[in-house]
Amino acid sequence: MAEILQSYKLTVSAINTATEEAGRFAQRFLVRLVELVNDAGAIEGMKFRPAQGFKGNVSDINVHDPGAWAVRTVQIPLRDVMLPGTDNFTTAKKAIQSLQQALIDYTDKDPETGETFWTSFGFAGRVTVKNKIIYADIEPEVWRLAVDFSMGFRAYELGVLVGLRSLYSMKLYPYLCRQTDPNALTMSIDDCKKFMGVADKYKGKPLDFIRKCIDPAKEELDRVAPWSFDYEKLYSKPDKGKTGRPALTGIRFIPRHQLHNESPEQAAKTVAPVLAGYYSRQSRDILRNKFGIEDLNHYTNLFAKASKVMDIDTFVVEKSLALDKLRGTKDEVSNPAGWFIAALKDEVNRRS
């Protein structure tokens, strides 16, 4: 199965639609756009399998020059965004019209001032369906968000996500995938409702929200996905002198890796990674070609030690993206090999 990278900011952004069915369509459509961005090489240094059936003109995007962004038209086979058995024109037409009314919104902080700001924008502009192909004009802000890795990224198997049937499973799977620190996956009930696309529902009834949204997502992921979760309900501290049950205010997701649901290729990586047993072929290529570390055997002991406390493949990708962000700035790295090895040693020492 193909694995794609999705910006964390895009992962946690809310997609507001009129109906759950429209939300499922929007989520599947968005994932196909992320696949296209990955395939086009818009993420410098990253190249994944070809996005089958896609045609678009995103390959010339300069992610370092916001002024170069423009509306881009993509062509996506209808079957790639509809669930099996629902790709008839009438159903697709309703879903697409809902997609055109959908809004993506997220909250962020200005890196210089620390001030919180909110952004909202339309998902898609003009859409034409012809010969079971969707021709869609995608707004610049969608592309910006897809390659904004300032808050990190999520890596997940594409085939798993597009096979999910629940909107809530589709939202939670990228959020959970490959995450191991449950303290980092904590949300207030209000934030979680917004994230799941039901901000205006279940008001004053957080238990109903968990029963109708969280539990069904958990059931589907338990059954079919390589990553699922358990969860812990978080309650407010009761005021002194007051009796009664404290209010349910948050939820903590506890990721759970399910090796039995991994694809054979991914399971093989997990059990016995190729090349020295510590990192994948893709990581080897990045280490040699991007960081310039020709003699990887020289650092075998370091990689062996690192493999016991961390996922080296994830760390390599994170540092590759960090290196790109520093290029052209006053903090540009002059010795990528030394910079990477020093960062790896620091991380190993921190986790040991």
N, C-alpha and C positions, 0 to 999 in steps of 0.2 A: 504493500500500500504506500501511496505517496504521503510524505510528511511535509507540512507547510508551516511557515512561521506567520503568526498574526500578532500585530502590535497589541500590547496590553491595554493601551488606551482605547483601541477599537474593541477589544474583548469586553471591556466593562461598560462601554457606551450603551445607552438605552436605544432600542428601536421601537418607536411608538407607532402602533398600527391600530386600526379599528377593530380587528378581529384576530383571534388566535391563529386561524388558518392563514390570514395575510401575514402574520408574524412569522409563521413557519416558512412561507415562501420568501419573505424578505431575508431571513437568516440564511437560507440555502443560497439565495442569490448573492448575498454579501460574501459568503465563503468562496464562491466561484470567482468573485473579483479578487479576493486575497490570493487565490491560487494563480490568477493571471498576473498579479503583481510579482509574486515569487518567480514565476516562469520567465517574466520579461527581464529579470535581472535588475529590477529597480532597487532591490536591496543589494548594495554593492558587495561583491564577494560571495554572494549566495546564488546558487543555480540548482533548481530541482527538476524533476521530470517534466516534459512538455505538458502544458495544460491541454489535454485532448479536446479537440473540437473548437478551441477558442481562436478568435481572430480579433486583433485590436491594435491600437497604435500607442501603447504605453511604453514600448521599449526605449523610446528616446526621452523619457522623463528624466530630468536632472533633479534629483531629490534635494540637492544643495541650493537650488535656485527657485524659490517659490514663484518668482515672476514668470517662470517657464511653464507653469501648470495651466491647463486649459480643459474645457469640456472634451472628454474622450468618448468615442463611440466603440462599444464592444459588441461582439456577436457571440451569443451563447446558445447552444442547443437547448430547446425547451425541455427535453428529457433530463437535462442535468440539474434543473432547478425544481422540477415537479416530482412528487412522490410517484412511484410506480402505479399505473392504473388511473392517474389523475391528470394526464397530460393532454386532455382534449381541449379544444380551443375555447369553449365556453368557460371552463374552470380556469384556464390560464388567463383569459381576459379579465375576469374578476380579480384574480390574484395580482395581476400587473397593475390594474387601476388602484388597488389598495396600496401597492408598493409605491406608486407615484404620490400618494398622500402621506407616506410614512416619513417620519422625521428621525434623524439621529441626533442625540444630544449627549453631552458629557460635561463634567466639571473638572477644572484643572487649576493649577496655580502658576502665576507668572514667576519664572525662575529668578528674575532680578529683584522684583519687589515682594514676592511671596503672597501677592494679592490673589484671592480666589476669583475665578471668572467662569461663566457658563457659556457654552456654544451650542447652537442648534441649527440644523440645515436640512434641506430636502435630500432625499435619497437619489432619485432618478428623475431625469427630465423626459424628453420625447422617447417613446418606446414604440417600435413596430414589430409585429410578428408576421413572418413570411416563410412558408415552407418549413414550419416548425423550428425556425431560428428566431431568437429574440435579438433585435437590434436596439440597444439602449444607450442613450446619452448620459454619461455619468459625470456629475459635477466635480469640479476641482477639489472641493473640501473632502470628498470621499477618498480620493487618491492621497491627499495629504495625511489624512488620519491613518490610512492603511500602511504608510511607511514611517509613521511617527513612533520611533522606538525609544523616546526619551524616558518612558516609564517601564521599559523592558518589553518582553514579548512572551507569547505562549507558542509552544510547538505541539502539534497534534496530528494524528493520522486523518487525512482527508476523507478516506472511504468510510471511516467510522461515523464521522459527523454527518455526512450527507445521507447516510442510511438511517439516522435517527428520525423518529416520527413525532416526538414531543418537542414543542418549542422550548420548553424549560430544560429538557435534556440538551438541546442544541446550545443553549446559553451556558449551561454549567460545564459541559465537557471541556471546552477550551480553557475555561477558568481553572479547572482542577488538574488538567493533564500535566504530568511530570512534576507536580508540586508536592513537597514533602513537609512543609512547615505549616501546621494548622493555624498557628498564630497569625500568619500572613493572610489567611482566608476567612477573615471575620468581617461581617457586615451588620449594620443596624437593620432592623426589619424594614424600615422605610427605604433605605438604600437598596436592600435586596429586592424589594417589590419593584422599584424602579428598574433595576438591572434586569429583572425577569419580564419587564414589560407590562406590569399590572399595577402601576402606581396608584391608579384611581379605584382599585378594587379592594375588597376585604378590609375596609376601614374599620378600625377598632376590633378587628377579628384576626389577629396574627396567627392563631392556631388553625383557622380555616385556610389562610394563605399557605401554611406549611403542609396541611393535609392535601390541598388541591394542586399545589405547584411543586413544592420540594419533594414530597413523597413519590409522586408519579415519576419525576425525573430520576430519583434514586432507583426506583424499580426498573426502569428501562436501562439505565447505565449498569446496574448490577447484572442485568441479563445479557447485554451485548457488548459493552465497552471495556477496553483495557484499563480505563481509569474510572472509578466510581467514588463514592464517599459515604461516610457516616456523618452525623452532625450532632451538635450540642446546642440546646436552647440556652440563651443568655437572659438572665432576669436582672432587673434593676434592684439596687439595694433598698430595702424598705426604710422609710423614714422612722426616726425614733418615736416611740410612743404609739405608732400606728400598727394595727393588726391587719390581717388579710394577706392574700397571696400577692407577691410582688409582680410587677408588670413584665411581660415578655417583650424585651427590647431589641434583641439581636440573635444572630445565629452564627455559629462557628462550624465551617466545613472541615472535615478531617479526610483528606484524600486517601484512597485505597487503591493500590495497584493490583490488577487482576490479570496475572500472567496467562491464565487459561483463555482469556479473550483477546490476547495479542495476535496479530498476524504472524505467520511463521517467520517472516523476515525480521520483524521487530522482536519477536521472542528470541530468535537466534542472537540478535544483538545484545539483548538483555542478559542471556545466560552465558554467552561466550563471544564478546565483542571481537571483531576482526582486528588484526594487526597488533601485535604485542599484548593482546588481551586487555587493553586499557582504553582504547578509543577507536572510533570507526574510520573507515576509509575517507569519508568526507572530512573528518577532523584532521586526518593526516595531510590531506591536500591543502587545507587552510593553513595548517602549521608550517608546511613547507613553502607554499606559494605566496601566502599573504604575510606571514610573520618572518619568513626567511630562515626558519630553523631546519637546516639541511640534515644535520646529524641527530636524528631523534633518539637513536640508541644511547647517545651520551646522557640522556635524561630519563632512562628507563626506570631507575630507582625512584625518581621524583614522581613519575606518572604512576608507578605501582603504589606509592604511598597515597597519592591523590585519589586513586580509584577506590580506596577503602572508605573515603569520607565524603565523596562528591561524585556527581555525574560529569565526567570530563568533557563529553560531547557538548553538553549544554554550556559549560564554562567557555569552551573554545568559541562557540557562536556568540556568546555575550561579549567576549573580548574583541571579537572581530567587528561587531557592530560599534563597540566603544571606540575602537581604533578609527573607524570611518568618521565618527562624530568629531574627533579631535583634528582630523586632517584640515589644514588651512587655517587653523587657529593658532594663538600664541602658545598653546600647550601641545602642538603637534608632536607626535612621537618620532624621534630621530633614529631610535634603535628598537624596532618592533620586536625582534627576537628577545633581547634583554628585558624589554618592558613586559612581555608576556610571561617569561620564566619567573621574573620577580613577583608578578601578580599571582601566579600559580603557587609559588612558595608561601606568599603571605596568606592566601586563602587556605592552604593546607594547614599552616600553623594556627590559623584562627579556628579551624574546625576540629583540630586534633585535641 
